[in-house]
C-alpha cells in the first residue's frame, strides 16, 4: 500500500534550482508503486471549510511574484478526476467535516511545483484539497484520517507545505538569502523536535506543537504551511509513524524536510 507523504515545497524556485530538495523529488517517485491518482492537500488552497477540486481540467495558478519569469511559462497538464473528487468529499462528509466540491480553483504552486518534479509526465489524475487557515492541527489531522481509506484504492495522499515557513527570515536588505545560506539554530531546533516526535509516533505532542515545539511561532508566524503535515499524518492510519525521507534547507530558514507515513 502507498504511504501518505508530507512534502516541503519551499519556494516556487524549487522547480528550477539546483538543490538537494529538487533532486530528491526528481528521483523519489521511482521508489513508490505507481498511483492511480493523487490527492494533494496544498497550503496555498485556503478555504473556510474543506473544499475538493472537481474540475476535470484544472487551470494553472501562478500565485507568486518576483521570481524567474520562466515559472509563469510552465504548465502542469495533469487531468482532474471529478468522480474521485466526489468520493473525497464523501469521505470528509462522513467524518462530519462539511466538505464542498469546488470548480473555481486550480493547480497552485503548492500542487504543481512538487508534482512537476515527482511526476513530470503529468499523466496521473490530481485532486487538490484545501486547508482551513483558521482551524487547528487536530482538525487537519482529522481531514487526513478521513482520507486514509484512499490509500487502499492506490491513491497517493500528499500534504504539500513547508516544515518551516518564516518568509521574513529569508530576506535581507539585499533581497532573499542565497539558496544555500546556513540554517539558523532556531530553525534547526524546530526541525529536530518535529523529526523526533514524528518518528516516535507522538501524535498528541505534535498536535500541541504550538506550545511544545521550540521556536514554533518563529518558524510559523502563521501555520497554514504546517497543516498539510497533519493531513499526511492522519492519512497514515490510526497510529501513524513517520519516516523522514529527506532533510535539507533553502534560503536559511526554509526546512525542506519530507516524511512518509504508514
N, C-alpha and C positions, 0 to 999 in steps of 0.2 A: 504493500500500500504506500502511496505517496506520503511524504511528510507534509506538514504545513511549514511555510517559510516566513521569516521576517528578513527583509532586505532594507538596508540603509541606502537610499538613492542619492543622498547628498545634493550637490549642485547639478543643474542641468548639464553642466560641462562634463559630467561623468562620462557621457557617451562619446566625447571627443578627447578626453585627457588620457595621457599615458600614466596610469596609476594602478596600484595593486587591486583596488576595488573593481575597476573596469575589467582587468584581466581575469579576476576571479569569476565575475558574472559571465564573461565570454566562454568560459570552459565548464561552468558548473552544471548546466543543463544536461551535459553528456553523462553525468553521474546519476541522473534520475531516469525512471521509466518515462516514456513519452506520455504526457497527459492528453486526455481527450478535450479538455477545456481548462481555462484558467479563471478563477475568481480572485480578484485583487482588491484589497481594501487600501485605498490611497489617502494619504494625509492631505492631499490637495483637493479632494472631493468632499466638501463640507456641507452638511445639511442639518436641519433641526431634528429630524428623525431619520432612521436608516432608509437609504434610497439605493436602489439597484438599477443599473443602466440596462434598459431593454431595447436599445437601438440595434438593428441588425448591421448597420454600417456606421459606427461611431466616428464623429469628426475629430480632427486634431485640435488640441488646445495648447497654445504656446503661452503659458501662464507665468511669464518671467520677462525681465528686461535687462539690458546691459550686458548681455553675453554675446558670444560669437554669432553673427548673423546666419551662419550655416545651420544653426539649430532650427531656425524657422523654415528651412527648406526640407527638413526631414519629415517623412510621412511613415507612420506605422499602420499598415492597412489590414491588420488582423480583423476578421469579422466579429461582430457581436453574436449573441445567442439569445434571442428573445424567449425561447422555451426554457432555457436554463435560468434566465433572469426570473421567470415566474416561479420556478422551483425554489430559487434562493429566497425570494420574497416570502414564499410559503413557509419555509423553514424559520425565517425570522418572525413571522406572524405567530407560528406555533409556539415560539418562545416568548410571546407577549411583547415583542419589540416593535410592533406597529410600523411595518415597513411599507414602502411605496415603490412601484416600478416607475422609473424616470425615463423620459425620452429627450431631455434637454441638455444633458451633459455630453461628455466625450472622453477622449484619452488625454488627460492632463499629464504633466511631465512625471508625476509620481507613478504613472502607469506606463507610458510609452518609453521613457528612458531606460528603466531596468529591463523591460521586456524586449526592447530592441537588441540588448546585449545577450540576454538569455536565449531568446528565440527569434533570431534575426529574419527568418523566412516569413514571419507574421502569418503563419498558416494554422494557428490554433485559436479557436474562438475565445474571446476575452469578455468577461462580465465584471465591470467595476462596481464596487460597493463603497458607500460614503462613510466618513467618520462624523461624529457629533462633537464639535469642539467644546460644547458646554457640559458634556457628560463625562462620567468618571471612567477610571481604568476598569473598574468592575463591570460597568455597562459594556465596554468594548470586549472584555473577556467573555461576556455572555453572548455578544454577537458572534464571536469566534466559536463558542460551544454550539451555537445553532448551526454554524456552517460545517461542523466536524463530519456529519454524515456524507458530505460531498466527496470526501477522500475515498470512500468505498465505491464511488462512481467513477474513479480515476480522474477526478477534478483536482487540480493543483490550487490550493488556497495560499495566497501570498498576502502578507501585510507589508506595505511599502511606505516607509517613513524615514526616520533617522535616529540612531541611538542617542546622539546629542544634536542639539539644534539651536545654538545661540548665534544668530547671524551677526549681531553687533560685535561679537568677539572675533570674528574672522576679518573684520575691516580695520584698516589703519588710515592714517592721514593720506597715504598714497594710493589707497584703494584696498582691494582684497589682499589678505595674506597670500604668499606664494602657496601653491598647492601642496608643497612638501614641507611646510612650516611645522615646527615641533609642536606636539600636543601639550598644552599646559597641564600641570599636576591636577588641577580640579576637574579637568575633563577625563584624565586617566583614572582618577579615583572613582568617578561615577561609573565609568565603563567596567572597571574591575568589580565593583559591587554588583552591578547588574549581571555580569558573567557568572559570578559565584552563586547568586540566587537562582538564576535560570538553570544552570547545570544541576543544582541541588533540587530543583522542582519546588522551590519555596514560593508557592503561588501567593500566599497571604502577604508575605513581606513585599513581594513585587507589586501587589495591588495597592499597598500602602507606601509606594516608593517616594511619594512627595514628602512624607515625614521621616522616612527611614534612610533613604539613599543620601550619600554625601553630595553636597552641592547640587541638589535636584533642581532648585529654582534657577541656578546659574546656567545649568545645561539645558533647561527647558523653561524659558520665561513664559511661554505658553506650551501646552503639552500635546497639541494635535499631532505632532510628528512622532510621538511615542505611542499613541493609541493604536496604530496598526500592529505594534508588537503584541499587545494584549489580545487582539483579534487572532493573530497567528498562534499565540499560546492556547487560547480557548479551542481553536480548531485542532490542536494536537491531541485532544482527548480529555478524559476525566481527571487524570493526574499527570499533566504534561511535564516532561523534562526536555530541556533544550540542549542542543549541541552547538557550540559556536563553530561555524563552518568558515568564517572569515573574520579577520581583525586587521584594520588599518585605520588611518585617519587622513583627512584632507583639510587644507587651509588652517591647520592647527586645531580648531575647535569642533570639526565635524568628524565624529567617530563613524566609521563605515562598517561596523560590525554586522554580521549576518548570522542567523540562527535557523536551525531545523528542529521542529518539534514533532515528537511521536508520543 
